[in-house]
Amino acid sequence: MNAARHPRFYRRASGWLDTVPTRATESIKIGCIYPLTGNAGSAGQPAKAAAELAAEIVNAPHPELKDIPLAGAAGAKLELINADHQGNPEVDQNQTLRLITQDKEPRA
């Protein structure tokens, strides 16, 4: 990804990944909530697949992208914690609270 062509993404990613754990054994956990079931399930499945592909790209070594800070470059791996909100705002709120309070994960 060319940072000049995607400055907004690069700013977000670089600011977020400034907090990459220092030890290679640590992972960066991100809570992701999708409508995997229910009326909006058809939209949630592709969104989950896209997030998993993005994490796979970030976790893989890319020597040609040495100027862009990626999690894998620092030895850490992105780990997605997926949850289903079923297209229901109440379930979404409960899942969000669970991720924040119990799992202590930031929500994407």
Secondary structure, DSSP 4 states (H G I P E B T S, - for coil): --TTT-HHHHHHHHHHGGG--SSTT-EEEEEEEE--SSTTHHHHHHHHHHHHHHHHHHHS--GGGTTS--GGGGT-EEEEEEEE-TT-HHHHHHHHHHHHHTS---B-
